[in-house]
Amino acid sequence: MILNKDILKALENEVGYADLSDLLKVFIEDLKENYSKLQVDTISNEELSSITHTLKSTAGTFGAEELSILAFEINTDIKANNLKDSSVTKLTEMISETIEVFQDISDLQS
């Protein structure tokens, strides 16, 4: 499940509908920026670690649980010097799927 609607609803209850709409736009833009960063042929472990560290918490905050879990796992693998070659591909695909889901939600709120 890309989106845990209960988490997103709890966030909406906390910040309000209008602020959630603004926050979703920022979250989507951040996802797009990270997606672009991952499109390079080589990405340093430092930069990947920074991206995944940020994603594990922000994705979790917005209810993007699969992305949050994957980011956590990759971040852990980097720290253990056990990063798999396919990890960046998986992360890129998951970010793309998450952008689509959240873009649809954001469009509904507009």
The first five atom37 places (N, CA, C, CB, O) and aatype in JSON, in Angstrom:
{
  "aatype": [12, 9, 10, 2, 11, 3, 9, 10, 11, 0, 10, 6, 2, 6, 19, 7, 18, 0, 3, 10, 15, 3, 10, 10, 11, 19, 13, 9, 6, 3, 10, 11, 6, 2, 18, 15, 11, 10, 5, 19, 3, 16, 9, 15, 2, 6, 6, 10, 15, 15, 9, 16, 8, 16, 10, 11, 15, 16, 0, 7, 16, 13, 7, 0, 6, 6, 10, 15, 9, 10, 0, 13, 6, 9, 2, 16, 3, 9, 11, 0, 2, 2, 10, 11, 3, 15, 15, 19, 16, 11, 10, 16, 6, 12, 9, 15, 6, 16, 9, 6, 19, 13, 5, 3, 9, 15, 3, 10, 5, 15],
  "atom_mask": [
    [1, 1, 1, 1, 1],
    [1, 1, 1, 1, 1],
    [1, 1, 1, 1, 1],
    [1, 1, 1, 1, 1],
    [1, 1, 1, 1, 1],
    [1, 1, 1, 1, 1],
    [1, 1, 1, 1, 1],
    [1, 1, 1, 1, 1],
    [1, 1, 1, 1, 1],
    [1, 1, 1, 1, 1],
    [1, 1, 1, 1, 1],
    [1, 1, 1, 1, 1],
    [1, 1, 1, 1, 1],
    [1, 1, 1, 1, 1],
    [1, 1, 1, 1, 1],
    [1, 1, 1, 0, 1],
    [1, 1, 1, 1, 1],
    [1, 1, 1, 1, 1],
    [1, 1, 1, 1, 1],
    [1, 1, 1, 1, 1],
    [1, 1, 1, 1, 1],
    [1, 1, 1, 1, 1],
    [1, 1, 1, 1, 1],
    [1, 1, 1, 1, 1],
    [1, 1, 1, 1, 1],
    [1, 1, 1, 1, 1],
    [1, 1, 1, 1, 1],
    [1, 1, 1, 1, 1],
    [1, 1, 1, 1, 1],
    [1, 1, 1, 1, 1],
    [1, 1, 1, 1, 1],
    [1, 1, 1, 1, 1],
    [1, 1, 1, 1, 1],
    [1, 1, 1, 1, 1],
    [1, 1, 1, 1, 1],
    [1, 1, 1, 1, 1],
    [1, 1, 1, 1, 1],
    [1, 1, 1, 1, 1],
    [1, 1, 1, 1, 1],
    [1, 1, 1, 1, 1],
    [1, 1, 1, 1, 1],
    [1, 1, 1, 1, 1],
    [1, 1, 1, 1, 1],
    [1, 1, 1, 1, 1],
    [1, 1, 1, 1, 1],
    [1, 1, 1, 1, 1],
    [1, 1, 1, 1, 1],
    [1, 1, 1, 1, 1],
    [1, 1, 1, 1, 1],
    [1, 1, 1, 1, 1],
    [1, 1, 1, 1, 1],
    [1, 1, 1, 1, 1],
    [1, 1, 1, 1, 1],
    [1, 1, 1, 1, 1],
    [1, 1, 1, 1, 1],
    [1, 1, 1, 1, 1],
    [1, 1, 1, 1, 1],
    [1, 1, 1, 1, 1],
    [1, 1, 1, 1, 1],
    [1, 1, 1, 0, 1],
    [1, 1, 1, 1, 1],
    [1, 1, 1, 1, 1],
    [1, 1, 1, 0, 1],
    [1, 1, 1, 1, 1],
    [1, 1, 1, 1, 1],
    [1, 1, 1, 1, 1],
    [1, 1, 1, 1, 1],
    [1, 1, 1, 1, 1],
    [1, 1, 1, 1, 1],
    [1, 1, 1, 1, 1],
    [1, 1, 1, 1, 1],
    [1, 1, 1, 1, 1],
    [1, 1, 1, 1, 1],
    [1, 1, 1, 1, 1],
    [1, 1, 1, 1, 1],
    [1, 1, 1, 1, 1],
    [1, 1, 1, 1, 1],
    [1, 1, 1, 1, 1],
    [1, 1, 1, 1, 1],
    [1, 1, 1, 1, 1],
    [1, 1, 1, 1, 1],
    [1, 1, 1, 1, 1],
    [1, 1, 1, 1, 1],
    [1, 1, 1, 1, 1],
    [1, 1, 1, 1, 1],
    [1, 1, 1, 1, 1],
    [1, 1, 1, 1, 1],
    [1, 1, 1, 1, 1],
    [1, 1, 1, 1, 1],
    [1, 1, 1, 1, 1],
    [1, 1, 1, 1, 1],
    [1, 1, 1, 1, 1],
    [1, 1, 1, 1, 1],
    [1, 1, 1, 1, 1],
    [1, 1, 1, 1, 1],
    [1, 1, 1, 1, 1],
    [1, 1, 1, 1, 1],
    [1, 1, 1, 1, 1],
    [1, 1, 1, 1, 1],
    [1, 1, 1, 1, 1],
    [1, 1, 1, 1, 1],
    [1, 1, 1, 1, 1],
    [1, 1, 1, 1, 1],
    [1, 1, 1, 1, 1],
    [1, 1, 1, 1, 1],
    [1, 1, 1, 1, 1],
    [1, 1, 1, 1, 1],
    [1, 1, 1, 1, 1],
    [1, 1, 1, 1, 1],
    [1, 1, 1, 1, 1]
  ],
  "atom_positions": [
    [[0.85, -1.18, 0.0], [0.0, 0.0, 0.0], [0.89, 1.24, 0.0], [-0.97, 0.0, 1.23], [1.65, 1.48, 0.94]],
    [[0.79, 2.01, -1.06], [1.6, 3.21, -1.2], [1.21, 4.25, -0.16], [1.47, 3.79, -2.61], [2.07, 4.93, 0.4]],
    [[-0.08, 4.38, 0.08], [-0.58, 5.44, 0.96], [-1.41, 4.86, 2.1], [-1.42, 6.45, 0.17], [-2.35, 4.1, 1.88]],
    [[-1.04, 5.22, 3.31], [-1.86, 4.9, 4.47], [-2.75, 6.12, 4.7], [-0.97, 4.56, 5.76], [-2.31, 7.14, 5.23]],
    [[-4.0, 5.99, 4.29], [-4.94, 7.12, 4.36], [-5.22, 7.57, 5.79], [-6.24, 6.76, 3.69], [-5.54, 8.73, 6.03]],
    [[-5.1, 6.65, 6.73], [-5.33, 7.01, 8.13], [-4.28, 8.01, 8.62], [-5.32, 5.76, 9.02], [-4.6, 8.95, 9.35]],
    [[-3.05, 7.8, 8.22], [-1.98, 8.72, 8.62], [-2.19, 10.08, 7.98], [-0.58, 8.15, 8.23], [-2.04, 11.11, 8.63]],
    [[-2.54, 10.07, 6.69], [-2.78, 11.34, 6.0], [-3.97, 12.07, 6.61], [-3.01, 11.1, 4.5], [-3.94, 13.3, 6.74]],
    [[-5.02, 11.35, 6.98], [-6.19, 11.95, 7.61], [-5.83, 12.54, 8.98], [-7.33, 10.91, 7.75], [-6.29, 13.62, 9.33]],
    [[-5.01, 11.83, 9.73], [-4.57, 12.34, 11.04], [-3.77, 13.62, 10.86], [-3.72, 11.28, 11.78], [-3.91, 14.56, 11.65]],
    [[-2.93, 13.67, 9.82], [-2.17, 14.88, 9.55], [-3.11, 16.03, 9.18], [-1.14, 14.64, 8.41], [-2.92, 17.16, 9.61]],
    [[-4.13, 15.72, 8.38], [-5.11, 16.74, 8.02], [-5.84, 17.26, 9.26], [-6.12, 16.17, 7.0], [-6.08, 18.46, 9.38]],
    [[-6.19, 16.37, 10.17], [-6.86, 16.78, 11.4], [-5.96, 17.68, 12.25], [-7.29, 15.56, 12.21], [-6.43, 18.57, 12.95]],
    [[-4.67, 17.42, 12.16], [-3.72, 18.19, 12.96], [-3.46, 19.58, 12.39], [-2.41, 17.43, 13.07], [-3.41, 20.57, 13.12]],
    [[-3.3, 19.66, 11.05], [-2.9, 20.93, 10.44], [-4.02, 21.65, 9.71], [-1.77, 20.7, 9.5], [-3.9, 22.84, 9.42]],
    [[-5.09, 20.95, 9.4], [-6.19, 21.55, 8.65], [-6.07, 21.27, 7.16], [0.0, 0.0, 0.0], [-4.99, 21.01, 6.64]],
    [[-7.2, 21.34, 6.5], [-7.29, 21.0, 5.08], [-6.41, 21.9, 4.21], [-8.73, 21.09, 4.61], [-5.67, 21.41, 3.36]],
    [[-6.48, 23.21, 4.42], [-5.73, 24.16, 3.58], [-4.23, 23.97, 3.75], [-6.11, 25.6, 3.94], [-3.49, 23.95, 2.77]],
    [[-3.78, 23.82, 4.98], [-2.35, 23.63, 5.21], [-1.88, 22.29, 4.68], [-2.02, 23.75, 6.7], [-0.76, 22.18, 4.18]],
    [[-2.72, 21.26, 4.78], [-2.35, 19.96, 4.23], [-2.15, 20.06, 2.73], [-3.41, 18.91, 4.55], [-1.2, 19.48, 2.19]],
    [[-3.0, 20.78, 2.07], [-2.88, 20.96, 0.62], [-1.54, 21.6, 0.27], [-4.03, 21.84, 0.09], [-0.86, 21.16, -0.66]],
    [[-1.16, 22.62, 1.02], [0.14, 23.28, 0.8], [1.3, 22.33, 1.1], [0.25, 24.54, 1.67], [2.28, 22.27, 0.36]],
    [[1.17, 21.58, 2.19], [2.23, 20.64, 2.56], [2.38, 19.53, 1.53], [1.94, 20.03, 3.93], [3.49, 19.1, 1.24]],
    [[1.27, 19.07, 0.97], [1.33, 18.03, -0.07], [2.09, 18.53, -1.29], [-0.08, 17.59, -0.47], [2.87, 17.79, -1.89]],
    [[1.85, 19.77, -1.66], [2.55, 20.35, -2.82], [4.06, 20.37, -2.57], [2.03, 21.78, -3.11], [4.84, 20.05, -3.47]],
    [[4.46, 20.75, -1.38], [5.88, 20.78, -1.03], [6.46, 19.36, -1.02], [6.09, 21.45, 0.34], [7.56, 19.13, -1.52]],
    [[5.71, 18.41, -0.45], [6.15, 17.02, -0.41], [6.35, 16.47, -1.82], [5.13, 16.16, 0.36], [7.34, 15.81, -2.1]],
    [[5.41, 16.75, -2.7], [5.5, 16.28, -4.09], [6.71, 16.89, -4.78], [4.22, 16.61, -4.87], [7.43, 16.2, -5.49]],
    [[6.94, 18.17, -4.58], [8.1, 18.83, -5.19], [9.41, 18.24, -4.66], [8.06, 20.35, -4.92], [10.36, 18.04, -5.41]],
    [[9.45, 17.96, -3.37], [10.64, 17.33, -2.79], [10.87, 15.94, -3.38], [10.5, 17.23, -1.25], [12.0, 15.56, -3.67]],
    [[9.79, 15.19, -3.57], [9.91, 13.87, -4.18], [10.45, 13.98, -5.6], [8.55, 13.15, -4.19], [11.32, 13.21, -6.01]],
    [[9.94, 14.93, -6.35], [10.41, 15.14, -7.73], [11.89, 15.52, -7.75], [9.58, 16.23, -8.43], [12.64, 15.06, -8.61]],
    [[12.29, 16.36, -6.82], [13.7, 16.76, -6.74], [14.59, 15.56, -6.42], [13.88, 17.86, -5.66], [15.64, 15.38, -7.03]],
    [[14.16, 14.74, -5.47], [14.94, 13.54, -5.12], [14.96, 12.56, -6.28], [14.36, 12.87, -3.87], [15.98, 11.92, -6.54]],
    [[13.84, 12.43, -6.98], [13.78, 11.56, -8.16], [14.83, 12.01, -9.18], [12.36, 11.58, -8.79], [15.56, 11.18, -9.73]],
    [[14.9, 13.3, -9.42], [15.89, 13.84, -10.38], [17.32, 13.56, -9.93], [15.69, 15.35, -10.55], [18.17, 13.21, -10.75]],
    [[17.58, 13.71, -8.66], [18.92, 13.45, -8.13], [19.32, 11.99, -8.34], [18.98, 13.8, -6.64], [20.5, 11.69, -8.54]],
    [[18.35, 11.09, -8.3], [18.64, 9.66, -8.45], [18.79, 9.24, -9.91], [17.54, 8.85, -7.8], [19.17, 8.1, -10.19]],
    [[18.51, 10.13, -10.84], [18.58, 9.81, -12.26], [20.0, 9.86, -12.83], [17.71, 10.74, -13.03], [20.22, 9.47, -13.98]],
    [[20.95, 10.32, -12.06], [22.33, 10.38, -12.54], [22.92, 8.98, -12.58], [23.19, 11.31, -11.63], [22.47, 8.07, -11.88]],
    [[23.93, 8.81, -13.41], [24.55, 7.48, -13.55], [25.16, 6.98, -12.25], [25.6, 7.52, -14.62], [25.05, 5.8, -11.92]],
    [[25.8, 7.87, -11.55], [26.39, 7.47, -10.26], [25.97, 8.49, -9.2], [27.95, 7.37, -10.36], [25.96, 9.69, -9.44]],
    [[25.65, 7.97, -8.07], [25.3, 8.83, -6.94], [26.15, 8.34, -5.76], [23.74, 8.78, -6.61], [26.28, 7.14, -5.52]],
    [[26.71, 9.28, -5.06], [27.57, 8.89, -3.94], [26.71, 8.31, -2.81], [28.39, 10.1, -3.42], [25.53, 8.62, -2.68]],
    [[27.33, 7.47, -2.02], [26.63, 6.91, -0.87], [26.23, 8.01, 0.11], [27.5, 5.87, -0.16], [25.21, 7.9, 0.79]],
    [[27.05, 9.07, 0.18], [26.73, 10.19, 1.07], [25.42, 10.87, 0.65], [27.87, 11.22, 1.08], [24.55, 11.13, 1.47]],
    [[25.32, 11.13, -0.65], [24.11, 11.79, -1.14], [22.9, 10.85, -1.02], [24.3, 12.24, -2.61], [21.82, 11.29, -0.64]],
    [[23.08, 9.59, -1.34], [22.0, 8.62, -1.21], [21.57, 8.5, 0.25], [22.44, 7.26, -1.76], [20.38, 8.39, 0.54]],
    [[22.53, 8.5, 1.14], [22.23, 8.44, 2.57], [21.41, 9.65, 3.01], [23.52, 8.34, 3.38], [20.46, 9.53, 3.79]],
    [[21.78, 10.82, 2.51], [21.05, 12.04, 2.84], [19.61, 11.98, 2.32], [21.78, 13.27, 2.26], [18.67, 12.33, 3.03]],
    [[19.46, 11.53, 1.09], [18.12, 11.42, 0.49], [17.27, 10.43, 1.28], [18.21, 10.98, -0.98], [16.13, 10.73, 1.64]],
    [[17.82, 9.25, 1.55], [17.03, 8.22, 2.23], [16.73, 8.61, 3.68], [17.76, 6.88, 2.18], [15.67, 8.28, 4.2]],
    [[17.65, 9.29, 4.32], [17.42, 9.74, 5.69], [16.22, 10.68, 5.74], [18.68, 10.43, 6.26], [15.36, 10.57, 6.62]],
    [[16.18, 11.6, 4.81], [15.07, 12.55, 4.75], [13.77, 11.85, 4.37], [15.37, 13.66, 3.74], [12.72, 12.1, 4.97]],
    [[13.85, 10.97, 3.37], [12.64, 10.29, 2.91], [12.0, 9.4, 3.96], [12.96, 9.47, 1.71], [10.78, 9.31, 4.05]],
    [[12.84, 8.74, 4.76], [12.24, 7.81, 5.73], [11.32, 8.53, 6.71], [13.34, 7.08, 6.51], [10.32, 7.96, 7.14]],
    [[11.63, 9.77, 7.06], [10.76, 10.48, 7.99], [9.65, 11.26, 7.28], [11.58, 11.42, 8.84], [8.5, 11.21, 7.72]],
    [[9.98, 11.96, 6.2], [8.92, 12.74, 5.54], [7.88, 11.84, 4.91], [9.53, 13.66, 4.47], [6.68, 12.13, 4.99]],
    [[8.31, 10.76, 4.28], [7.34, 9.84, 3.68], [6.44, 9.24, 4.76], [8.07, 8.72, 2.9], [5.23, 9.1, 4.56]],
    [[7.02, 8.9, 5.88], [6.24, 8.36, 6.98], [5.22, 9.36, 7.51], [0.0, 0.0, 0.0], [4.1, 8.99, 7.83]],
    [[5.61, 10.62, 7.59], [4.72, 11.67, 8.06], [3.48, 11.81, 7.19], [5.46, 13.0, 8.12], [2.38, 12.07, 7.68]],
    [[3.67, 11.62, 5.87], [2.55, 11.77, 4.93], [1.82, 10.45, 4.65], [3.06, 12.36, 3.63], [0.9, 10.42, 3.84]],
    [[2.23, 9.39, 5.29], [1.54, 8.12, 5.11], [2.04, 7.3, 3.93], [0.0, 0.0, 0.0], [1.41, 6.32, 3.55]],
    [[3.18, 7.69, 3.36], [3.78, 6.92, 2.27], [4.67, 5.85, 2.9], [4.6, 7.86, 1.29], [5.9, 5.91, 2.83]],
    [[4.02, 4.86, 3.49], [4.72, 3.89, 4.33], [5.73, 3.04, 3.56], [3.73, 3.0, 5.0], [6.83, 2.8, 4.05]],
    [[5.37, 2.57, 2.36], [6.29, 1.72, 1.59], [7.57, 2.48, 1.27], [5.63, 1.23, 0.3], [8.67, 1.92, 1.38]],
    [[7.43, 3.73, 0.87], [8.6, 4.54, 0.57], [9.44, 4.77, 1.82], [8.18, 5.89, -0.03], [10.67, 4.69, 1.77]],
    [[8.79, 5.04, 2.93], [9.48, 5.25, 4.19], [10.28, 4.01, 4.6], [8.49, 5.63, 5.29], [11.44, 4.11, 5.01]],
    [[9.66, 2.86, 4.48], [10.33, 1.6, 4.85], [11.5, 1.31, 3.93], [9.33, 0.42, 4.8], [12.58, 0.94, 4.39]],
    [[11.3, 1.49, 2.62], [12.38, 1.26, 1.68], [13.55, 2.21, 1.94], [11.87, 1.42, 0.23], [14.71, 1.8, 1.91]],
    [[13.24, 3.47, 2.18], [14.29, 4.46, 2.47], [15.06, 4.07, 3.73], [13.69, 5.87, 2.64], [16.29, 4.18, 3.77]],
    [[14.34, 3.61, 4.75], [14.99, 3.16, 5.98], [15.92, 1.98, 5.71], [13.94, 2.76, 7.03], [17.06, 1.96, 6.18]],
    [[15.43, 1.01, 4.93], [16.25, -0.17, 4.62], [17.51, 0.19, 3.84], [15.42, -1.18, 3.83], [18.59, -0.32, 4.13]],
    [[17.37, 1.06, 2.86], [18.53, 1.49, 2.08], [19.51, 2.26, 2.95], [18.09, 2.35, 0.88], [20.72, 2.05, 2.86]],
    [[18.99, 3.14, 3.79], [19.84, 3.9, 4.69], [20.62, 2.97, 5.62], [19.0, 4.9, 5.51], [21.81, 3.19, 5.87]],
    [[19.95, 1.95, 6.12], [20.6, 0.97, 6.98], [21.68, 0.2, 6.21], [19.57, -0.01, 7.56], [22.77, -0.05, 6.73]],
    [[21.36, -0.18, 4.97], [22.34, -0.9, 4.13], [23.58, -0.05, 3.84], [21.69, -1.32, 2.81], [24.7, -0.56, 3.82]],
    [[23.37, 1.24, 3.63], [24.5, 2.13, 3.39], [25.41, 2.16, 4.62], [24.02, 3.57, 3.04], [26.63, 2.04, 4.5]],
    [[24.81, 2.31, 5.77], [25.59, 2.37, 7.01], [26.34, 1.07, 7.27], [24.67, 2.67, 8.19], [27.43, 1.08, 7.84]],
    [[25.76, -0.07, 6.84], [26.39, -1.38, 7.04], [27.32, -1.74, 5.87], [25.32, -2.46, 7.21], [27.87, -2.84, 5.82]],
    [[27.47, -0.79, 4.95], [28.29, -1.02, 3.75], [27.81, -2.27, 2.99], [29.78, -1.16, 4.13], [28.61, -3.08, 2.53]],
    [[26.5, -2.4, 2.89], [25.88, -3.57, 2.27], [24.83, -3.16, 1.24], [25.24, -4.48, 3.35], [23.81, -3.83, 1.08]],
    [[25.07, -2.06, 0.53], [24.11, -1.53, -0.43], [24.06, -2.41, -1.67], [24.46, -0.1, -0.82], [25.1, -2.73, -2.25]],
    [[22.87, -2.79, -2.07], [22.68, -3.61, -3.27], [22.56, -2.71, -4.49], [21.42, -4.51, -3.13], [22.04, -1.6, -4.41]],
    [[23.04, -3.2, -5.62], [22.98, -2.42, -6.86], [21.56, -2.04, -7.25], [23.63, -3.2, -7.98], [21.34, -0.98, -7.83]],
    [[20.61, -2.9, -6.96], [19.22, -2.66, -7.36], [18.49, -1.67, -6.45], [18.47, -3.97, -7.39], [17.37, -1.26, -6.76]],
    [[19.09, -1.29, -5.36], [18.41, -0.44, -4.38], [18.01, 0.91, -4.94], [19.28, -0.25, -3.18], [16.9, 1.38, -4.69]],
    [[18.9, 1.54, -5.69], [18.59, 2.86, -6.24], [17.45, 2.75, -7.25], [19.84, 3.5, -6.89], [16.58, 3.62, -7.31]],
    [[17.46, 1.69, -8.04], [16.38, 1.47, -9.0], [15.05, 1.3, -8.29], [16.68, 0.24, -9.88], [14.05, 1.89, -8.68]],
    [[15.04, 0.48, -7.25], [13.81, 0.28, -6.47], [13.33, 1.6, -5.87], [14.04, -0.75, -5.35], [12.14, 1.9, -5.9]],
    [[14.26, 2.37, -5.34], [13.9, 3.64, -4.71], [13.33, 4.6, -5.75], [15.12, 4.26, -4.03], [12.32, 5.27, -5.49]],
    [[13.95, 4.67, -6.9], [13.47, 5.54, -7.96], [12.06, 5.15, -8.39], [14.43, 5.49, -9.17], [11.2, 6.01, -8.57]],
    [[11.83, 3.86, -8.56], [10.5, 3.39, -8.94], [9.46, 3.71, -7.87], [10.53, 1.88, -9.21], [8.35, 4.13, -8.18]],
    [[9.83, 3.51, -6.62], [8.9, 3.77, -5.53], [8.59, 5.26, -5.43], [9.47, 3.25, -4.21], [7.44, 5.64, -5.17]],
    [[9.58, 6.11, -5.62], [9.34, 7.56, -5.6], [8.38, 7.94, -6.72], [10.67, 8.35, -5.74], [7.46, 8.73, -6.51]],
    [[8.59, 7.38, -7.9], [7.73, 7.68, -9.05], [6.28, 7.28, -8.75], [8.24, 6.95, -10.3], [5.35, 8.05, -9.02]],
    [[6.08, 6.08, -8.21], [4.73, 5.62, -7.87], [4.11, 6.51, -6.8], [4.78, 4.16, -7.38], [2.92, 6.82, -6.86]],
    [[4.91, 6.91, -5.84], [4.41, 7.75, -4.75], [4.02, 9.13, -5.28], [5.47, 7.89, -3.65], [3.01, 9.69, -4.85]],
    [[4.81, 9.67, -6.19], [4.46, 10.96, -6.79], [3.1, 10.87, -7.47], [5.55, 11.41, -7.81], [2.27, 11.76, -7.3]],
    [[2.88, 9.81, -8.23], [1.6, 9.65, -8.93], [0.42, 9.63, -7.95], [1.6, 8.36, -9.75], [-0.58, 10.33, -8.16]],
    [[0.54, 8.85, -6.9], [-0.54, 8.74, -5.92], [-0.8, 10.08, -5.25], [-0.2, 7.67, -4.86], [-1.95, 10.5, -5.12]],
    [[0.25, 10.75, -4.82], [0.08, 12.01, -4.1], [-0.32, 13.14, -5.03], [1.35, 12.37, -3.37], [-0.99, 14.08, -4.61]],
    [[0.09, 13.08, -6.3], [-0.34, 14.08, -7.27], [-1.85, 13.98, -7.47], [0.41, 13.91, -8.62], [-2.54, 14.99, -7.56]],
    [[-2.35, 12.76, -7.54], [-3.8, 12.57, -7.68], [-4.54, 13.14, -6.48], [-4.14, 11.07, -7.84], [-5.58, 13.78, -6.64]],
    [[-4.03, 12.93, -5.28], [-4.65, 13.48, -4.07], [-4.6, 14.99, -4.09], [-3.97, 12.93, -2.8], [-5.58, 15.66, -3.76]],
    [[-3.47, 15.53, -4.47], [-3.29, 16.96, -4.5], [-4.24, 17.6, -5.53], [-1.83, 17.31, -4.82], [-4.8, 18.66, -5.28]],
    [[-4.4, 16.93, -6.68], [-5.3, 17.44, -7.7], [-6.74, 17.47, -7.19], [-5.2, 16.59, -8.97], [-7.5, 18.38, -7.52]],
    [[-7.12, 16.48, -6.4], [-8.47, 16.43, -5.83], [-8.7, 17.56, -4.86], [-8.7, 15.09, -5.14], [-9.82, 18.04, -4.71]],
    [[-7.63, 17.99, -4.19], [-7.77, 19.04, -3.18], [-7.79, 20.44, -3.79], [-6.65, 18.94, -2.17], [-8.17, 21.41, -3.14]],
    [[-7.37, 20.53, -5.04], [-7.32, 21.86, -5.7], [-8.69, 22.35, -6.1], [-6.42, 21.81, -6.93], [-8.82, 23.44, -6.66]]
  ]
}
